[in-house]
Amino acid sequence: MLDGEPRVITTGAAVLAEALDDQAVPRLGVDWRPPLPGTSAALAKVLADPRRERANEVAVGRLLSARPALVGVRPAREVLDLPPRTFFHAGPPIDWERASGPMRGALIGAALFEGLAGDAEEAERLLLSGSVRLDSCHHHRTVGPMAGVVSPSMWMFEVVDGEHGSTAYCSLNEGLGKVLRYGAYGPEVVERLRWMGDVLGPVLAGALAVSGPIDLRSLIAQALQMGDELHNRNRAATSLLVREIAPAIVDASPEHAASVLRFINGNDHFFLNAGMAAGKVSADAARDVPGSSLVVAMARNGTDFGVQVSGLGDRWFTGPAGVPDGLYLGAYGPDDANPDIGDSTITETSGLGGFAMAAAPAIVRFVGGDVSDAIAATRSMYEITLAEHPAYQIPGLGFRGTPTGIDVALVARTGQLPIVNTGIAGRVAGTGQVGAGLVSPPAEAFTSALAALADT
Amino acid sequence: MEVRAGLYHDSVSLMRISQALGGRPGVTVAVVAMATELNLGLARDVHFEIPPAGPTDLLIAIRAESGAALQDAAEELDRQFAALARGGGRGGPAAESAPRTTRSAARAFDATVALVSVPGEYAFAEAMDAIDAGLSVMIFSDNVPVEQEVLLKDRAKERGVLVMGPDCGTAVVGGAGLGFANVLRPGPVGVVAASGTGAQHVTCLLDHAGVGVSHVLGVGGRDLSSAVGGRSTLVALAALDADPATELIVLVSKPPAPEVAEIVDRAVEGLSTPVVTALLGPGRDHLTSAAERAVSALGVPVPQWPCWTVPQPVGSELSGLYSGGTLCAEARIIAGTGTFTDFGDDEYTQGRAHPMIDPSMRLEALARASGVVLLDVVLGHGAEPDPSFRLAPAVRAARDRGTAVVVALVGTDSDPQGLLRQAEALVVAGASVFTSNAAAAGHAASLIGSGAL
């Protein structure tokens, strides 16, 4: 306790820190600032919880030790609790009334795709009538990018955690532009979904049967070292996936191999959905540890931004979804943007995306234009996370593990909100993607979770 | 409308350029993008006629209200491309930024102790971080709820670390002075103190006697209350007992709650290192007698405590203007009369610094005082860099209007302010200066002409 040369951490008054400097005592100063307003009582209670330290250790340990592998591609109706006339969607639960343009557009598209309506007007009436049941993907071991609408006939990536044995699902990525997940529902959208159900899904399923499971943990680790952050940049990961699976696609379905490979190659984000299922299965492993303040889901439905916390079961804590600050496609601008939407924040939840910006210098302009900004973004996330990922490493930071495992208590203490990279959907149903950028979650989602944790 | 064949930029850079151009006056639409099917479609949607182009070509489509605006946009485009080619930006990895929590600092820095001085409402989180990281922590902050103090001390015991404080003004750990700390010679005495200025006073007197310290461990003013039960005192005693450099332990405190006194007595009996227990209060020890007992216990002769007196007028009333709480209480007991104010008390420190850092309030009181004024000056790291600079003129002014001034000067000559330099300045200004607070209080009382004598 009293041995050794003193080395001091100073938190607070500068005059006391300077007094140590005058004595030439080695020290590190903390850039302390007051916590988010109104959180100090809840913070004191949560930090005093004798379960907290161990609970967080257990929860984040499970998140870090998950070994996600892509094992199959299967129709949603076969693997999910998804009877006819039921759709899942991204983010916390929402009904048609409160749904934003792109969410409505995607639901309309899914109704058309499932043959529940002959045209958009009929689909809208159907959805307004409430005869299609809606539920959050996250309630069903599933995640979906952007609107994240999953209907029974869609095909899903099936990812298994080899460490803890659980399974998670995510739909197949449709590509960019006018696509269902961005709220587009035109004939080309539905037609592409049909091709994905008739050809892409079955071909990938056959290929995975030939290739065997694909280790996503190691694939993600490699992609990070090749300049992806696995949310807004998936170019390396998609390339690696193609390398892994292309021979098996040719073996399994020579007649469709060219069209399937061409489709995957034409979409840098093809891997995103597999990566999201990997994030989901890893974060789910950390759920339900009593006393843990670890965030196990961040998700947006285009209206609300919600979080779930390990020690608080399946409860959602929400705030209004913000409009991303980003760069726009073509002639689109901020006025065309919908508030933040999608389950793809599961990447940030599991230590990737905005948290791994320093790994992705190719897209640093999303964070203000500069490699140093990307490094600062990642560094700032170490302040609100419980651990550094042992496999997901950033070469430019000396192979330091990515900041992983958001702690609501640390968010409240530092006022540092998670940095989220995201695509931007058009505000009007049917528009599609208008841009990509960064978004800041609402602080109240984290502070209300903290308050609830203080009451457990 | 223009197509530049074979020119590639990443889509993000191009979106930025589109945005910059679109925001210029007179420009209605600007699309600068690689000519992929998607982007060609987007350009057609806003009614551009697209010449043949493929995904490896750069598409530039700008519509403006006038030829001049279009020309201006074209020039801006060239500037943007030139900036891209230069690589732009400040470049280089971002400098490591300071940690935002004690937790994060403990991960980045191989520390032995943390010093927490944030407002009391927030101190718990930072102190808990230190304990969780296996570090002893000194909590300088006051106004920390007692339940939090107990929790911190229980968690610290589990982790085998020490909590000094809350409201701990001074500590010396391994030679490093934390908080308000005097520069003391190293030596055999380990001090456990529930009072900051009390510990400073005892250790400075030891220093005058040529006796040095191993460690000075503050435990916080409430540690020996029945609510806290001496949790840190027990840990500190055990730590000093285990410390090979400590030959004598001095425990300085107000009398503890009876049940706590029993626990502490039992712990003291179990130590292999001799302990001098000095309990402060009427009819008990004062800080000077505590120092004298410690010096004697080491077999060192008790010296004359240095003092420098000048003739003072006699007054009819005594005002004690103190910055140290324990020093103030002790002086009140010894003088047995007068009005005493502790400017370090919470009611005077709301929204301002401690009087050992900012003496303004006390100087104002001195300017109004008459009769005999007794005050303390505490030196050391963290305290005012040169207290006599403002105090000496105030002393001279007081003397000029017939007020007596007696100073208890707590410090060593190795302190940054220099004990002798401060004493000289104050004496020249007309103050009588004592290094023993008890002696100063006794002298001040003797100057009250009527009554006491």
Interface residues (C-beta under 8 A of the other chain):
Chain A: M1 L2 D3 G4 E5 P6 R7 V8 I9 T10 T11 G12 A13 V15 L16 A17 A19 L20 D22 Q23 V25 L28 G29 V30 D31 W32 R33 P34 P35 S40 L43 A44 L47 A48 E53 L176 G177 L327 Y328 L329 G330 A331 G333 A362 I363 R365 F366 G369 D370 V371 S372 D373 I375 A376 R379 S380 Y382 E383 G396 A409 L410 R413 T414 Q416 G435 A436
Chain B: D10 V12 S13 M15 R16 S18 Q19 G22 V29 A30 V31 A33 L38 N39 G41 L42 A43 D45 V46 G88 G89 R90 G91 G92 P93 A94 E96 S97 A98 P99 R100 T101 T102 R103 S104 A105 A106 R107 A108 F109 D110 A111 T112 V113 A114 L115 V116 S117 V118 P119 E121 Y122 F124 A125 E126 M128 A130 D132 L135 S136 F140 S141 P145 Q148 L151 G160 V161 L162 V173 G174 G175 A176 G177 L178 G179 A181 S214 H215 A239 L240 D243 A353 I357 H381 G382 P416
